[in-house]
Amino acid sequence: MKRVLKAVGHAALPAEVLLVLFLASGTAVPAPLLYAVEVTAVTAVLLGVVVYRRARRTGLPPRDALYEVVPEPVVRLVRHELRLLASLVRWARRRRHGVRDGVEAFGHARDQAALMYGFAFVCAVETVGVYWLLRDVPVVHEVTLVLDAYTVLFVLGLHAASVTRPHLLQDGRVLRLRQGCHVDLAVPLDAIASVRHAPLFTHEKADGELDLEVGGQTSVTLELARPVEAVGLLGKRREVRVVRFHADDPRALLAALRRVRTAPSPAPGTPV
């Protein structure tokens, strides 16, 4: 069933894209071809529902069952785009993701703000220029306008995600290090061997190391006593023992970590 779904899906997706392009350009599409494309798309959806339900019956959780229907990288990309749009709304409402009672938040987006705003301004100017240059080419004009406008939203969304998703120190047990919507690394405090303030502006890739750069820099280095699993944007997993990241106020973050890690443990039998 999965092989049939994969074959039908590979046929339906490009066919739908071509159909949309033909209709947008005003090209006449023969009725039999139109019906064939739509039937293929509906068949792919129905097969996907069947595969998902079978996967759930075998005991797979909803996320893993979804990956049986749609490849994990595709799901993660779609989820990333939706989170960027949600971050814009959260940014406008001055809300931060994951911040609640018992959680300390540490921002990390300040040093990239000027760069991101400048990039968004350049994209906006480019949108206006292309809009004017292609005003006499209707279909291309409309397509590029949508793509350019979305590019501006995408850039602002990247910055909004960084603003609204700060690093979190949760309940004195876990340090969540985040980068936009695509990195959310949970580091148990008992896995931290050492932590230090170490500003760096150049980073070389190495096995077992993760660099969460902001504006090309990191300011805090974690060395771990045991590896933690880092998941990439497309779902690639690897174990890391050294994590470098940036914080707007690294000394405040280090002080909070020092306070929590050196806090005396409760006596046996003391309610926690």
C-alpha positions in Angstrom: 0.0 0.0 0.0 2.8 2.4 0.8 4.4 1.7 -2.6 1.1 2.4 -4.4 0.7 5.6 -2.4 4.2 6.8 -3.2 3.7 6.1 -6.9 0.3 7.9 -7.0 1.7 10.8 -5.0 4.6 11.3 -7.3 2.2 11.4 -10.2 -0.4 13.6 -8.6 1.9 16.4 -7.2 3.6 17.5 -10.5 0.4 17.1 -12.4 -1.4 19.4 -10.0 1.4 22.0 -10.3 1.3 21.9 -14.1 -2.5 22.2 -14.0 -2.4 25.3 -11.8 0.2 26.9 -14.1 -1.9 26.1 -17.2 -5.0 27.6 -15.6 -3.2 30.6 -14.3 -1.8 31.4 -17.8 -5.2 31.0 -19.4 -4.3 27.9 -21.3 -7.3 25.7 -22.2 -7.1 22.3 -20.4 -9.0 19.4 -22.0 -11.7 18.1 -19.7 -10.5 14.5 -19.7 -7.0 15.6 -18.6 -8.5 17.8 -15.9 -10.7 15.0 -14.5 -7.7 12.5 -14.7 -5.5 14.8 -12.6 -8.2 15.4 -10.0 -9.0 11.7 -9.7 -5.3 11.0 -9.2 -5.2 13.6 -6.4 -8.3 12.3 -4.7 -6.9 8.7 -4.9 -3.6 9.8 -3.3 -5.5 11.5 -0.4 -7.7 8.4 0.1 -4.7 6.1 0.1 -2.9 8.3 2.5 -5.9 8.1 4.9 -5.8 4.3 4.7 -2.0 4.1 5.3 -2.3 6.5 8.3 -5.1 4.5 9.9 -3.3 1.2 9.4 -0.1 2.8 11.0 -2.1 4.0 14.0 -3.7 0.5 14.5 -0.2 -0.9 14.8 0.5 1.4 17.7 2.5 4.2 16.0 2.0 7.6 17.6 0.3 10.3 15.3 3.6 11.9 14.3 5.2 8.7 13.2 2.0 7.5 11.5 2.0 10.8 9.5 5.6 10.1 8.4 4.3 6.8 6.9 2.1 8.9 4.6 4.2 12.0 4.0 8.1 12.0 4.1 9.4 13.5 7.3 11.4 16.3 5.5 8.2 17.4 3.8 6.2 17.5 7.0 9.0 19.3 8.8 9.3 22.0 6.0 5.5 22.6 6.1 5.5 22.8 9.8 8.4 25.2 9.7 6.6 27.5 7.4 3.4 27.4 9.5 5.5 28.2 12.6 7.1 31.2 10.9 3.6 32.6 10.2 2.5 31.9 13.7 5.6 33.7 15.0 4.6 36.8 13.1 1.3 36.8 14.9 2.9 36.1 18.2 5.5 38.9 17.6 2.7 41.4 16.8 0.9 40.4 20.0 4.2 40.6 22.1 3.9 36.9 23.2 6.8 34.5 23.6 6.6 30.8 23.0 7.1 28.5 26.0 7.4 31.4 28.6 5.3 30.7 31.7 5.6 30.6 35.5 8.7 28.7 36.6 10.5 29.3 33.3 13.3 31.9 32.8 13.7 33.3 29.3 16.9 34.6 27.7 16.6 36.4 24.4 19.1 35.9 21.6 17.8 37.9 18.6 19.1 41.4 19.4 22.3 41.3 17.5 20.7 40.1 14.2 17.9 42.6 14.2 19.6 45.3 12.0 20.7 42.6 9.5 17.2 41.1 9.2 15.5 44.4 8.9 17.9 45.5 6.2 17.4 42.3 4.3 13.6 42.7 4.6 13.9 46.2 3.2 16.0 45.1 0.3 13.5 42.4 -0.5 10.6 44.9 -0.3 12.5 47.3 -2.7 13.1 44.4 -5.1 9.4 43.5 -5.0 8.4 47.0 -6.0 11.0 47.0 -8.8 9.9 43.7 -10.3 6.3 44.7 -9.9 6.9 47.7 -12.1 9.1 46.0 -14.6 6.7 43.1 -15.2 3.5 45.1 -15.2 2.8 44.2 -18.9 3.3 40.5 -18.5 0.2 39.5 -16.5 0.9 35.9 -15.5 4.6 36.3 -14.7 3.8 39.6 -12.9 1.3 37.9 -10.6 3.4 34.9 -9.8 6.5 37.0 -9.0 4.5 39.4 -6.9 3.2 36.6 -4.8 6.7 35.0 -4.4 8.4 38.3 -3.6 5.7 39.3 -1.1 6.1 35.9 0.6 9.9 36.4 0.7 9.5 39.6 2.7 7.1 37.7 5.1 9.6 34.8 5.3 12.5 37.1 6.3 10.4 38.9 8.9 9.1 35.5 10.1 12.7 34.3 10.6 13.4 37.2 12.9 10.0 37.0 14.6 10.7 33.3 15.4 14.0 34.3 17.0 12.4 37.0 19.0 9.4 35.0 20.2 11.4 31.7 20.9 14.1 32.7 23.4 16.3 30.2 25.2 14.5 28.7 28.3 15.6 27.5 31.7 12.8 25.2 32.7 12.0 24.4 36.3 15.8 24.3 37.1 16.1 21.0 35.2 16.4 21.6 31.5 18.0 24.3 29.3 16.2 24.6 26.0 18.4 26.2 23.3 16.5 27.4 20.3 17.3 28.9 16.9 14.3 30.2 15.0 11.7 27.5 14.5 14.0 24.8 13.3 16.2 24.1 16.3 14.9 23.2 19.8 17.5 21.4 21.8 16.7 20.2 25.3 19.8 19.9 27.5 19.3 18.4 30.9 21.3 20.4 33.5 22.8 17.2 34.9 24.4 16.5 31.5 26.4 19.8 31.5 30.0 19.3 32.4 31.0 22.9 32.0 29.7 26.2 30.7 31.6 29.4 30.0 31.3 32.8 28.3 33.3 32.4 25.1 32.5 34.9 22.3 33.4 33.5 18.9 32.9 34.9 15.4 34.4 32.0 13.4 33.1 28.4 13.6 34.4 25.3 11.9 32.2 22.3 11.5 33.2 19.3 13.6 31.7 16.0 14.6 29.8 16.1 17.9 29.6 19.9 17.9 26.6 22.2 17.3 26.9 25.9 16.6 23.7 28.0 17.0 25.0 31.3 15.5 23.2 34.6 15.6 24.6 37.2 13.4 27.6 35.0 12.8 28.5 34.8 16.5 28.2 32.7 19.6 28.8 33.8 23.1 28.3 30.7 25.4 29.9 27.3 25.1 28.5 24.2 26.8 30.5 21.0 27.2 28.4 18.0 28.0 29.2 15.0 30.2 27.0 12.8 27.9 25.8 13.5 24.4 22.3 14.8 23.6 20.5 14.3 20.3 20.1 17.3 18.0 17.5 17.2 15.2 18.0 19.3 12.1 15.5 21.1 9.9 14.8 18.1 7.7 14.9 15.6 10.6 18.6 14.5 10.5 19.7 13.4 13.9 23.1 13.4 15.4 24.6 13.3 18.9 26.5 16.4 20.1 28.8 16.9 23.1 29.7 20.6 22.6 27.1 23.3 22.0 27.9 26.9 21.2 25.1 29.4 21.2 24.4 33.1 21.6 22.4 35.1 24.2 21.8 38.8 24.4 22.9 38.8 28.0 25.2 35.8 28.4 26.3 36.7 31.9 22.7 36.7 33.1 22.2 33.3 31.6 25.5 31.9 33.1 24.4 33.4 36.5 21.1 31.6 36.3 22.7 28.3 35.4 25.2 28.7 38.2 22.5 29.4 40.7 20.3 26.5 39.7 23.2 24.0 39.4 24.6 24.9 42.8 21.3 25.0 44.6 21.2 22.6 47.5 19.2 19.4 47.0 16.1 19.0 49.2 16.5 16.7 52.2 15.1 13.2 51.8 11.3 13.1 52.3 11.0 16.9 51.7 8.1 17.7 49.3 9.4 19.0 46.0 
